[in-house]
Amino acid sequence: MPPRARFLSMMLPFSAGSPSFRHLRKGLSGSLASPPRRRLLKGTMSVLALGGCASTLLSACGGDYSDGTGPQFAPTPVANSVANFRDIGGAAPGYSTSDGAHVRRALLYRSDALTPNAADTVTLERMGFACVYDLRTPAENDSTPDITLTSANRVTLNVLGTSTPRSFAGYSASELDAAMQAQWRELVTGRTQCIAYGALLEHIAEASAPQLIVGGTGVDVAGWASALLLLIANVPLEIVVQDFLLTNAWRSTAIDSQNLTPPVQASYLQAACDALQSSYGDINRYLQSGLGLDSATVGRLRARLAV
């Protein structure tokens, strides 16, 4: 069985009686943590490059798209003074899903600390955000406070559940990788983390105007939120991985003695997916038992995410 098919058993199901559901689920099984799946994660960049997808992924934060109309084809507003600011839906017309739809664009964005210059503040104000979700710790909020957008409610959700972010100062590359994998497993299994991500998804399911998710630079708490939203929309895993790795292209990342802004690695997302599989079995049970979302909320989320 192809590695990609093994992961599709984790995706949200369609209506149980639909032909798409029967076609997708027929014969799909296997473990998320299997060796073929690990090879899939390690080899996705070359596969996507050969398929012509890499340039599309790397243009996910802006560009001139003139082959369609409406928000799905509009260029992503550029806010160069805000690190890692991008449309979660990807480049026009949005990331393709495994069931032939696309992820809705101009609805959900992500960034690091929201500290734009004057020109970018005007751009962000024009976007009319309904809500800004800050997933950082109180210490991060205090040291680098977000600006207040006049149209947006601000919701603070301390995903890590600590007053300050964990310090990775002095870690070697291998020590940092192991520590980050442990942190990403905790993003999935920790009770505090489940409550925060459940609240985030409940908010997103109810709001229709643009929304922005703000995360820290140590543990990429916004990265798991973005990956989870794409998985709910049924985006193939290899695309989710590459979207996650775009963080390294859209912020200044480097391993220094403090490890304040380390590059993200596919192994972090692998660790989260393995934890999801081992703790919950599949994404539906994670959303319902782990994050406390009922089936109606999950249905609204997917309807809002995919077009």
CORUR-V192631 format. One record per residue. PHI is phi as a letter, one per 30 degrees, with the letter a starting at -180 (999 if undefined). OMEGA is omega in whole degrees, 0 to 359 (999 if undefined). D_LAST is the distance of its C-alpha to the last C-alpha in Angstrom with 1 decimal. Layout:
PHI/OMEGA/D_LAST, PHI/OMEGA/D_LAST
This chain:
999/180/29.1, d/181/27.0, e/181/26.4, d/180/22.6, d/179/22.7, d/183/24.8, d/184/22.1, d/177/19.4, d/176/21.6, d/188/20.6, d/178/16.8, d/180/15.5, d/169/16.2, d/174/14.3, e/188/16.3, e/182/19.8, c/186/20.6, d/176/17.7, e/180/18.6, d/179/15.8, d/182/17.4, d/181/20.9, d/184/20.2, d/188/18.7, d/185/21.4, d/174/24.3, i/183/26.9, d/177/24.9, a/175/27.1, k/184/28.9, c/177/29.4, d/186/27.2, c/184/30.5, d/178/31.8, e/178/33.5, e/180/31.1, d/177/28.2, d/176/30.2, d/179/30.9, d/181/27.1, d/182/26.7, d/187/29.7, c/188/28.8, d/183/25.2, d/180/26.0, d/179/28.3, d/181/25.9, d/180/23.0, d/179/25.7, d/180/26.9, d/179/23.5, i/184/22.9, c/187/20.2, d/181/22.5, d/177/22.6, d/179/18.8, d/183/18.7, d/176/21.8, c/187/20.3, d/180/17.6, c/176/19.6, j/182/19.9, k/184/21.0, c/180/21.0, c/185/18.0, c/183/19.1, c/178/17.3, a/180/14.6, b/178/14.2, i/185/12.4, d/179/11.5, d/184/9.2, c/181/12.6, d/176/15.0, d/176/17.4, d/176/17.5, e/183/20.5, c/175/23.4, b/187/25.6, d/181/28.2, d/178/30.4, c/184/27.9, d/173/27.8, i/177/24.6, d/181/22.4, a/179/19.0, d/179/15.2, d/180/14.1, d/179/10.8, i/180/13.4, d/179/14.2, e/1/12.4, c/184/9.8, j/180/9.1, e/177/10.4, d/177/9.7, c/184/9.6, d/180/12.4, c/171/10.8, i/177/9.3, c/174/5.6, b/175/5.4, d/180/6.2, d/177/5.8, c/178/9.2, h/178/12.1, b/183/11.7, b/179/13.7, b/176/16.7, b/177/19.7, a/164/23.3, d/184/26.9, e/185/29.3, d/182/28.3, b/184/31.4, d/170/30.6, d/186/33.3, d/182/33.8, d/180/31.7, d/175/28.6, d/177/29.2, d/179/28.8, e/181/25.5, d/178/24.2, d/180/25.6, d/182/23.8, d/174/20.4, i/179/21.1, d/176/20.3, d/185/20.4, a/171/21.6, c/179/23.1, c/179/23.5, c/185/26.5, c/186/26.9, d/177/30.3, d/177/33.8, e/180/36.1, d/177/38.2, d/177/35.3, d/182/34.4, d/184/38.1, d/179/38.7, b/185/35.6, d/174/34.4, d/170/31.1, d/177/31.4, c/176/30.5, d/188/27.8, d/184/28.8, d/194/25.5, c/164/24.5, d/179/25.8, c/180/26.9, c/178/26.6, c/180/28.7, b/183/28.0, d/185/30.7, d/183/29.1, d/177/32.3, i/179/34.4, b/180/37.3, d/179/38.9, b/176/38.7, d/178/36.7, d/177/38.4, d/176/40.7, c/182/40.5, d/175/43.5, i/180/45.6, d/171/43.5, d/181/43.7, e/181/40.7, d/177/41.0, d/179/41.7, d/180/38.7, d/180/36.4, d/180/37.9, d/180/37.6, d/177/34.0, d/178/33.1, d/179/34.9, d/180/33.1, d/173/29.7, d/180/30.8, d/175/31.8, e/182/28.4, c/189/27.3, c/183/30.6, d/182/32.1, d/178/32.2, e/181/31.9, d/179/28.9, d/179/27.2, d/182/27.9, d/181/26.6, d/176/23.3, d/178/22.9, d/178/23.6, e/182/21.1, d/176/18.2, d/177/19.5, d/183/19.5, d/181/16.0, d/186/14.8, c/185/16.7, c/182/16.1, c/180/13.5, d/180/15.4, e/181/15.5, b/184/17.3, b/177/19.5, c/182/20.8, c/180/24.4, b/178/26.2, d/184/29.7, c/178/30.9, d/171/33.0, d/187/30.9, d/184/27.3, d/176/26.1, d/180/22.9, d/178/22.3, d/177/22.0, d/180/19.7, d/179/17.3, d/181/17.8, d/178/17.3, d/179/13.9, d/177/12.8, d/177/14.5, d/179/12.9, d/180/9.5, i/172/11.6, d/180/12.2, e/187/15.6, e/183/18.5, d/177/20.1, d/178/17.3, d/179/17.4, d/183/21.2, d/174/21.1, d/178/18.8, e/182/21.4, d/176/24.2, d/176/23.0, e/181/24.8, d/178/28.0, c/188/27.1, c/169/26.1, b/175/29.0, d/182/32.7, b/178/33.4, a/173/36.8, c/177/38.9, b/184/42.0, d/180/44.6, c/182/42.5, h/183/39.1, d/182/37.4, b/183/34.3, d/175/34.3, d/175/31.8, d/182/29.1, b/177/29.6, e/181/27.5, d/179/30.1, d/179/29.0, d/176/25.5, e/181/27.4, d/179/29.7, d/180/26.9, d/177/25.3, d/179/28.8, d/178/29.5, d/182/26.5, d/185/27.5, d/184/31.2, d/187/30.8, b/179/28.1, j/177/27.5, a/187/23.7, d/179/20.8, d/179/20.5, d/175/24.2, d/180/23.9, d/185/21.2, d/183/23.3, d/182/26.9, d/185/26.7, c/176/24.4, i/180/25.2, c/176/21.7, d/186/21.8, d/179/19.3, d/179/18.0, d/178/17.2, d/178/15.5, d/178/13.4, d/178/12.5, e/183/11.7, d/178/9.3, d/180/7.5, d/185/7.8, d/188/6.9, c/177/3.8, b/999/0.0
